Amino acid sequence: MPFITQGKTNWKFLLIVIVLALIVGGGALWYAKRPEKPYQPVEIKKSEVTKNETNKCLEKKLYIHFISSNLSLLDTQEMTDESLKEIIIQSYMKEATNNSCPEKTICSEQDLELEGKKIDLNNDNVPEYIIFLQGTVGCPLRSPAHESGPNIVFGFIDNKWTIIGDMVGGKIILPMKTRTNGYLNLAINTYMSASSGSIDEYQWDGKEYKLIKTTDWGPEDESIPKGYEEFFPG
């Protein structure tokens, strides 16, 4: 046996074995009782992200052509409120992307130009903005036949501009006499032809504008839809 040499115990070898056993045993005990530490993933530094087309568009000037109920031009203004300009352009880019329209196509113009209306819908002396998103010649967001497309309503709530309505229809939008939760109802008249169309009415539900009814009209109708006489002057 290794511990026995010529009938004598090999104390030197035995001592080495005992020391090794103590080291291994102590290490195992320390490992078992060590405090648990949460897993710390290796931090990977992100490379600097290059500007996308939306950010490039934010640097452009934005002009809004405000139009009347009969679609005649009232005024053109540059959007100087940076926070409102930003959310309008971001909404424009999102709508374009949802319609498979490349952002770079929308941002190809030197400046951005949109049409819209400015109305104080809740009587707080701060106007809301209804913006008509049209796209470009190569990538339209509105129907060329009856000008139907996305109409986004922006309101100033809790000290910031936010989307308070996302409606689809023509550009003939009028505030109604009825108020719901402090906001005027909105109606959109969309012509499907020269003698027919539909009127969608929206009301404020406390958070955003929701569609409440649709009224179709056409040459077979004997009278103007009640409550919408303003859409049919004369």
Secondary structure, 3 states (H helix, E strand, C coil): CCCEECCEECHHHHHHHHHHHHHHHHHHHHHHHCCCCCCCCCCCCCCCCCCCHHHHHHCCCEEEEEECCCCCEEEEEECCCHHHHHHHHHHHHHHHHHCCCCHHHHCCCCCEEEEEEEECCCCCCCCEEEEECCECCCCECCCCCCCCEEEEEEEEECCEEEEEEEEEECCEEEEEEEEECCEEEEEEEEEEECCEEEEEEEEECCCCEEEEEEEEECCCCCCCCCCCHHHCCC
